[in-house]
Amino acid sequence: MNKSEDSLKQLNPMRRVLANFWILIRGRGAAAIMAFGATALMARALGPAEFGMVVLIHTYAMLVRALFDFGSMDAIVRYGVPAHDAGDSHALGRLIKVCRRIDIQASIAATLLALIVAPIAGPFMGMDSQLVILLEAYSLVLLTTGVGTAGSILRLYDRFDILGRYMTVAPTIRFMGVVIAWWLSAPIQVFVAIWAIAYVAENFYLMWHAKHKYNTHIKQALAGASVKGAKLSDFEGLRHFLWVTYWQSNLDVLPKHITTVLVGYLLGPAEAGLLRLARELSSMLSKPAILIRQVIFVDLTRNWNQGNKAFDVIAYRTALIGGALGLLFVMTSYFFGEHLLATLLGQQFVAAKSVLTLMLLAATLDLASSPLRSALYAIGKALSALRLHIFSTAIYLVLFILLTRKFGLIGAGLAASSTAALTLTGMLFIMRNNKRLN
């Protein structure tokens, strides 16, 4: 254990959460700047139509990957924290073995499905034969996407410094690559290759560090004991938890990717690019929401198991801080969004201003609900959270189709913000009822 781990363990729960979150947000902040720079420069270099095609290619791969995301990251935290705190390295090693096996199988299955479906999906998104080949080639990045277990190992051992640096890997490569491609007036194929290289590099970075941490802390403690025979049935409730987190992760990701593809089908690649651009900018809030879940889940699980009052403090205070921070971005977009888009991207991207404001509002509501969802997972209410998200996602998809057909691109933002408000309200209701029952 290094000095940073020792010092973090001595902090009170709320300060510990904030310290870890600050480590991640610094990395996310640097990553966001470079990601925006890469996106903005690529948009200027390619124009709305070709930019939209790059967006659709990446979205397609992430859509297929989401179909095979079984939530191994949350499972290792949920079942690994008690084993870690009890010093049971053998149970922890078996748990990691099971989840790692799931990651590998899911990556292979996702790659095969993406390659098979690409010739059908490509023309649906308005791609010609050359772009379909490019879509198939990009699908190969999915072979490296099984990093859920890797990320959870680093979370267990408070190596949020590594996770913070991990977030900067892909944006840095993309920014440097896009600058070179823009300078050379490169074709769309080069930009797609840059996106692929960056994605693969960040995954390898995370897996390398996780393997080192595993060998240092767990493999040595096993002292030669074998974990090869580890099975899902060895851990009571693990199979059920994985299925719940599988559907939850799909509900988090699939609607966003599906609606981007649908906008490309209903309104054209240029509008799909604008929606992606709005989502990229609103990721200034949506990515921190993911970070909050990564940071807070470990401490919420530990405090719930120990019966500490800090559980409520962490959950509700973090939600309030996140919501207040997000509203600042919403107001900035509302009053200055048009000027900022024109200055940074060009006049042809100003049309994204209204949908950007609504997407930021939706991201703000997600930011506030993020710690509440982790709290529900920690207290064993993951299924209740899943049912709520199933309901809100169904509402979202219906509203998206109806509002997008009627109002165009702004309808996508209206659907996202209204269902995010519904989800936050539902989270608060479940939390309140659970507190009353206990």
N, C-alpha and C positions, 0 to 999 in steps of 0.2 A: 504493500500500500504506500503510495507516495504522499508528499506533504499536502497536496491539494485535497486528497481524499480525507486525510486526517482532520484538516481544518473544517471541511464541510460537515463532517459527522458531529462536530462540536457545536454547530449552529442550532438555534431553535428551529422548529419545523418551518415556520413561515419564512424566516431569513434563509433557510436552506433552499427552499423552493425558489426564492427570488435570486439567490446567488447562482444556482444552476441555470435558471432561466436567463439571467444576464449573460452568462457565458455563451448560451446558444444564440441569444438575440444579437450579440455582437457579430457572430459569424453570419447570422441571417441578414443583418443590416448590410454588411459588406457584400454578401451574395446578392441581395436585392438590388443594390446599386449597379453591380456588374450585369446582373440578369436584365435589368431594365435597359442598360446601355446596349447590350447585345440585341435585345428585342427591337429597340428603337432604330438602331443602325440597320438591322436586317430589314425592317419595314421600309425604311427610306431607300435601301438599295434595291429591293425587289418590287415594291409597290403593293397595294392591297391584295391583288389577285394571287400573285406568286407567294407572297407572305402567307396568305390564307392556305395555300397548298402545303407549305411547310408545316403549318399549324395542324392541318388535317392528318398529315403523315404521322407526326408525333402523337397526336391525340388517338389515332387508331391503335398504335402500339400500346399506349397506356390504358386504353379501353380493354384490350384483350388481356393485358397483365392484371387488371383489376378483377377479372373473372376468376383468377387463380390466386388471389391474395387471402390466405387463411388466417391472418392475424397472429402469426407466431410471435411477433414482438410483444404484444399485450399478454399473450399466454405465458411467456417466460417470466414476465414481471409478476403476473397474478399468482403463478405457482412457484416461481423461483425465489421470490423475496422471503417467504417463510423458510425455505431450505437454506438460502444464503445466510439469513440471520441466525439459524440454528447450527451453522457450520457443517451442514450435510452436503458435502461436495459430491458424493456418489449420486444422490437424488438429483442434484442440480445438473450433473454431467449427463445423466440419463434423459432428463427433460430437454436439454439442449440437443442431444442426439436425435430425439424424436422430431423436434421442431425443425432442425436442420434438414433432415430427410424430407420433410414436407416441403420445405423451401425449394430444394433441388428438383423434386418431382413436379412442383407447380411451375417452375421456370421452363422446364422442358415441354410440358404440356401447353403452356402459353405460346411458346415459340412455334410449335407444330400447328396449333390452331390458327395463329396469325398468318403463317405461310399458306395454309390451305384456303383461308377465307379471302385473302388479299385480292385475287383476281375478280372476286364478286363485289367486294366492298369498294375497290378503287373506282370503277365506273359509276357506282352509286354516288360517289363524292365528286364526280365530274373529272376524273383523271383519265388521261390517255394511256396507251400501252407502255410508253416509256416511264411515266410516273407510277404505273402499277409495279413495274420492275423495281423502281426506287422504293416503293412501299414495302415490297417483299424483302429487299435488302435491309431496310431499316428494322424490320421485324426481328432480325437476328440479335439485336441488342437485348431482347428479352431473356436470352440465355444467362445473362448476368444479374437478373433482377431479384434473386433469392437472398435478400440482405436483411430480412426481418429479424432472424436470429442474431445476426451480427450486431445490429443496432441495440438489441435488448441486452446483450452481454455487456456492452459499454455502459448502458444505463444502470445495470445492476451494480457496477463498480464505480459509479459516479464519474465516468470519464466523459463528461459533457464538453470538456475542452476539445476532445477528438471529434465529437459530433459537431461542434461548432465549426471546426476547420473543414470537416467533410462537406458542410453546406456551401463552402466557397469553391470547391473543386470544379464542379461542372460550370457554374457561372463564369469563373475565371477563364477556363478553356474556351467557352463559347464567346466571351467578349474578345479575347485575343484572336481567336479564329475569325470572327466576323469582321474585325477591323482589317485583317489581312485580305479577306475575301472581298470586302467592300472596296479596298484600295485597288485590287486587281480586277474589279468589275466581274467577279466570278459568277457562274450560272447557278441556278437553284440547286443543282446536285451537290455543289460544294457546301452550301449552307446546311443541307440535310446531313452530309457527312460530318460536319462540325458538331451538329447536335448529337449525332450518334456517338462520336468519340468522347464527347464530354460526359454523356450519360454512362457509358461503360467505365470510364476512368473513375468517376465518383463511387461506383459500386465496388470496384476493385480496391479502392482506398479504404472503404469501410470494412470489407472482408479481411483485408490484411491486418488491420489494427485489432479487429475482434479475435482473429486467430491468435495473435500475440498475447492478448489479454487472457484468452482461454488457456493457452499453454502455461502461462505464468501462474494463474490463480487456481485453475480447476484441474488441469491435467496432472500437475505436480502433486496436488492433494489426493488425487485418485491412487497414486502410488502403484500404477500398473493394473489396477482393477478395470475390468472390461465393461463398457457400456453399449457394446454392439447389439445386445439383445433387447434393448429398451423398446417398449411398446406404448401405444397410446393408453391401453388399458391399465398400465402401471400407475396412472394418476387419475384418481377419482374425479369425475366431472370435467376432465381436460377435453375430451372429445366434444362434449356439449358446448364448452366455452369456445372452442375453435370454430364450431359451426356458427355460434352467435356472432363472434367477431368477423367471421367470413362474410356473413350477410351485412354486418354493420359497415365493414370496409367497402363493400360493393355499393352500399347506399351512399357512402361518402363520396365515392369517386365516379361511379358509373353515370349517374344523372348528368354530371358536369361534362363528361366526355361525350355522352350520347347527345346532349343538347347542342354541343358544338358541331357535331356531325349533322344533326338535324337542321341547324341554321345553314350549314353549307348546302344541304339539299333544298330547303325551303326558300332561302334568300340568296344563295350563291357563296362562292369561296371568299369574296371580299368581306361580306358581312360576318362570315365565320371567323375571319382574321380579326375583325373589329371586336367581336365578342371575346376571342382569345386574348386580345390586347387588354380589354377591360379586366378580364380575369387575372392576367399577368400583373397588372397594376394593383388590383385589389388583393393580390397575394401578399402585399405588405402587411395585411391583417390576417388573411387566411393561413399563411404559413406560420405566424406566431401562434395561431390557435392550435395547430398541430404540435408545435414545440411545447406549448403549455401542457398538453396531454402527455407528451413524452416525459416531461420533468415531474409533473405533479402526481402521476399515477403511482410511482414508487412510494412517495411519502404518504399519500392518502391510504394506500394499502397497508403500510406499516402502522400508521396511526389508528386506523380502524381495528386492525388486529390487536393492538395494544390498548384499545379503549380510551385513547387520548382525546381531550376536548379540542385539541388543535385541528382535528378533522374538519369541523364546521368553519373554523377561522380560515383555513387554507382554501376550502372550496368556494365559499361565498365572497371572501375578500378578493381573491384572484379574479372571480367573475366580474366584480364591480370595477376593478382596475382595468381589466381588458375592455369592458364596454365603454368606459370613459375615454380611454385612449383612442378607440376606434372612431368615436364621434368627431374627434378633431380632424381625422382624415376625411370623413364624410363632408364636413363643413368646408374644408379646403377645396374639395372637388366641386362642390355646389357653386361656390363663389368664383373660383379661379380655374376650374377644370378646362374650360374652352381655351383660355390663354395658354395654359401649360401644354396642352396637346398640340396646339398650333406651333408653339415655339420648339418643342422637343421632337415632334414627329412630322409636322407638316400639316397644311390646311386640309388635306384629304382625309386626315384621321380625326378631325374635330367632331365628326358625327358620333364618335364613341363617348362623348362627354356625359350625356344623360344616363346611358347604360352603365358607365363607369361609376357614377354617383350611387346608383341603386345597387351595383355589385359591392361597393364599399360598405353600404348600409347592411347588406346581407352578411358580409364578412365580419362586420362589427358584432352583429347578433350571434354569429357562430363563435366569435372570440369570447363572448360572455358565457355562452353555453358550454364551451369546451371543458372547463374545469368541473362543471356539474356532471358531465358525462363520465369523466374519470372517477368522480365520486360514486356514481351509480355502479360502475364496474367494481370499485373497491368493496362496496357493501353487498355485492352479489345480486345486483339488480340489472345486470347486463341485458337480460332478456326484455325487461321493461323498456330500457333505452332503445333496443332494437325495434320493438313493436311501435314505439313512438316514431322512429325514423322511417319505418315502412309506411306508416300512415302519412307522414309529412311528405315523403318522396312521391307517393301516389298523387297527392294534391299538387305537388310541384310540377310533375310531368303533365297533368291535365291542364293546369294553368299555363304552363309554358307553351303548349301547342295552341291553346285558344288565344292567348294574349299575343304570341308572336305572329300568328296569322292576322290578327286584327290591328295590332299597333306596330308590327315590325320588330326591329332589334330591341327597342325599349321594353317590349313585352317580356323578353327574357329576364331583364332586370327586375321588373315588377313581380314576376313569378318567384325569383330567387329571394327577394327581400321579404315578401309576405310569408313564405313557408319557413324562412329562418326565424321569423318572429313566432310562428306557431311552435316550432321546435323548442325555442327557449322557454316559452310559457309552459309547455308540457314537461320539460326538465324540472322547472321550479315546482310544479304540482307534484311530481313523483317524489322529489326530495322532501317536500313538506309532509306528504303522507307517510313516508318511511320514518321520518323523525317522530311523528305522532305515534306510530306503531311501536317504536322502540323506547 
